[in-house]
């Protein structure tokens, strides 16, 4: 039985993939897998991914022909077999204890989803002296994370049992990670882990760094709420809140 699946979405990530994949594979056992969804990259991403087969054969590349971050992550998630699914961006660096520490937290907290803290760094991994939890004032709570989202996918892991609830991910929402976090807020148990377990690159290429206007934010919030209500209703789930 597969213990851990790492779901990584890749699109032209060759510049950083070696560092990220090395930091992940060093933590995986022969019972784990790394699922890489490639969104039709045109750089050397695929060659870099394939080069890691020699050290870790449990890598699976799945193509995503629908452009965009949301379909790319959904494609990766749908192909995961592990009991626990860890989301991974293509340009971060995982600290050596990340997987073991998160698995321990799952056992101790009995949570369905765990969000851990991270250190912000620049493109060259120089510390920015800021963390996700401090930057986003991160705390559990459906309403607060609907308006000021703390759910950062690269810092999230969740149980595979949630996949039928999560997928398909609506294409008209702002963020896949917020969608996952809010669904679990409404239907299960989340745990916020203060430990900083990855180096999270902040650079001009970060999709999460893009700011939107207040009017668009209100539309995204309304759309997110509507989609969550529909999904919960269709899955006949009794909300936990």
C-alpha positions in Angstrom: 0.0 0.0 0.0 1.3 3.4 -0.9 1.9 5.6 2.1 2.6 9.0 0.7 1.8 10.6 -2.7 3.4 13.9 -3.6 1.3 15.7 -6.2 3.5 18.2 -8.1 2.2 20.5 -10.8 4.9 21.5 -13.4 5.0 24.0 -16.2 8.3 25.2 -17.5 9.9 24.7 -14.1 13.4 23.7 -15.2 15.2 26.5 -13.5 14.3 25.2 -10.0 13.2 21.6 -10.5 16.5 20.0 -9.6 16.5 21.6 -6.1 12.9 20.9 -5.4 12.8 17.3 -6.7 16.0 16.4 -4.8 14.6 17.8 -1.5 11.5 15.7 -2.0 12.9 12.4 -3.2 15.4 12.3 -0.3 12.4 11.9 2.0 10.4 9.3 0.1 10.6 5.6 0.8 10.0 2.7 -1.6 6.4 2.7 -0.5 5.8 6.3 -1.6 5.3 8.0 -5.0 5.9 11.3 -6.7 3.2 12.2 -9.2 4.2 14.9 -11.6 1.6 16.6 -13.8 3.3 18.3 -16.7 1.2 21.1 -18.3 2.8 20.7 -21.7 6.2 22.3 -20.7 8.4 23.5 -23.5 11.7 23.7 -21.5 13.8 20.9 -20.1 11.4 20.1 -17.2 10.6 16.6 -18.5 14.2 15.6 -19.0 15.0 16.8 -15.4 12.1 14.7 -14.0 13.1 11.6 -16.0 16.7 11.9 -14.7 15.5 11.2 -11.2 14.2 7.7 -12.1 17.7 6.3 -11.3 17.4 7.3 -7.7 13.7 6.9 -7.2 11.7 4.8 -9.7 8.3 5.5 -8.2 8.0 8.7 -10.3 5.0 8.9 -12.6 4.6 11.7 -15.2 1.0 12.4 -16.2 0.3 14.9 -19.0 -2.2 17.7 -18.5 -3.4 19.2 -21.8 -5.8 21.7 -20.2 -3.8 24.8 -19.5 -3.8 26.3 -16.0 -2.8 25.7 -12.4 -6.2 24.3 -11.3 -6.5 21.6 -13.9 -2.8 20.8 -13.5 -3.1 20.2 -9.8 -6.3 18.3 -10.2 -4.6 16.0 -12.7 -1.8 15.3 -10.2 -4.3 14.7 -7.4 -6.5 12.3 -9.4 -3.5 10.1 -10.1 -2.3 9.8 -6.5 -2.6 6.4 -4.7 -1.1 7.2 -1.4 -3.0 7.4 1.9 -1.7 10.9 2.4 -1.4 13.4 -0.4 1.2 16.2 -0.2 0.9 19.1 -2.7 4.2 20.5 -4.1 5.0 23.5 -6.2 7.9 23.2 -8.7 10.1 25.9 -7.3 10.4 25.5 -3.5 12.7 23.4 -1.3 11.4 21.0 1.3 13.3 20.8 4.6 14.5 17.3 5.4 12.0 16.6 8.2 8.8 17.7 6.4 7.2 14.4 5.5 7.9 12.6 8.8 6.8 15.6 10.8 3.5 16.0 8.9 2.8 12.3 9.1 3.4 12.4 12.9 1.0 15.4 13.1 -1.7 13.4 11.3 -1.4 10.6 13.9 -1.4 13.0 16.9 -4.1 15.4 15.7 -6.4 13.0 13.8 -6.9 15.8 11.3 -8.0 15.4 7.7 -5.8 18.2 6.4 -2.7 19.8 7.8 -1.3 23.2 6.9 2.2 23.9 8.1 4.2 27.1 8.2 7.1 28.0 5.9 10.0 30.4 5.5 9.8 32.9 2.7 12.9 33.2 0.6 13.8 35.0 -2.6 14.7 33.4 -6.0 18.2 32.5 -4.7 16.9 31.1 -1.4 18.0 34.2 0.6 15.8 34.5 3.7 13.1 37.3 3.5 12.6 37.0 7.3 8.9 36.4 6.9 6.7 33.3 7.3 3.4 32.2 5.9 1.6 32.2 9.2 2.8 35.7 10.1 2.2 37.1 6.6 -1.4 35.7 6.4 -2.2 35.8 10.1 -3.0 32.1 9.7 -5.6 30.5 11.9 -8.4 28.0 11.1 -11.8 29.3 10.4 -14.0 29.1 7.3 -15.0 32.8 7.2 -11.6 34.2 7.8 -9.9 32.0 5.2 -12.7 32.8 2.7 -11.7 36.5 2.9 -8.0 36.3 3.8 -6.8 32.9 2.7 -4.0 31.1 4.5 -4.2 27.9 2.7 -1.0 27.7 0.7 -0.9 24.5 -1.4 2.8 23.9 -1.0 2.3 23.7 2.7 -0.7 21.4 2.6 -1.3 17.6 3.0 -4.6 15.8 3.2 -6.1 12.3 3.4 -6.8 10.6 0.1 -10.4 9.9 1.2 -11.1 13.6 0.5 -10.4 13.3 -3.3 -14.0 12.5 -4.3 -15.1 15.6 -2.4 -12.3 17.8 -3.8 -12.4 16.7 -7.5 -13.4 18.0 -9.9 -12.1 21.4 -8.9 -14.3 24.1 -10.3 -12.6 26.2 -13.0 -14.2 29.5 -12.0 -12.7 29.7 -8.5 -9.6 31.7 -7.7 -7.4 29.1 -6.1 -7.3 25.3 -5.9 -5.6 25.3 -2.4 -8.2 27.6 -0.9 -10.9 25.4 -2.4 -9.4 22.3 -0.7 -8.9 24.0 2.7 -12.4 25.5 2.9 -14.1 22.3 1.9 -12.3 20.5 4.8 -13.1 23.4 7.1 -16.8 22.7 6.4 -16.7 18.9 6.4 -13.8 17.7 8.5 -10.9 18.6 10.7 -8.0 20.9 9.9 -4.8 21.3 11.9 -2.4 24.3 11.6 1.2 23.3 12.4 3.5 26.1 13.4 6.7 24.5 12.3 8.3 25.9 9.2 8.9 22.9 6.9 9.8 24.4 3.5 11.6 27.3 1.9 8.9 29.0 -0.2 10.3 31.1 -3.0 8.7 34.5 -3.5 9.4 35.9 -7.0 7.8 37.6 -9.9 6.7 34.3 -11.2 4.6 33.3 -8.2 0.9 33.1 -9.2 0.0 33.4 -5.6 1.8 36.8 -5.5 -0.6 38.4 -8.0 -2.9 40.9 -6.4 -6.5 41.4 -7.5 -8.9 44.3 -7.1 -11.6 44.4 -4.4 -14.4 44.0 -6.8 -12.9 40.9 -8.4 -12.1 39.6 -4.9 -15.8 39.9 -3.9 -16.8 38.0 -7.1 -14.3 35.3 -6.3 -15.6 34.9 -2.8 -19.2 34.7 -3.9 -18.2 32.1 -6.5 -16.2 30.1 -4.0 -19.1 30.0 -1.5 -21.6 29.0 -4.1 -19.4 26.2 -5.4 -18.7 24.9 -1.9 -22.4 24.8 -1.0 -23.2 22.9 -4.2 -20.4 20.4 -3.7 -21.4 19.7 -0.1 -25.0 19.3 -1.1 -24.2 17.0 -3.9 -22.0 14.8 -1.7 -24.7 14.7 1.0 -22.3 15.8 3.7 -23.3 17.1 7.0 -21.2 20.2 7.8 -19.0 20.1 10.8 -19.4 23.8 11.5 
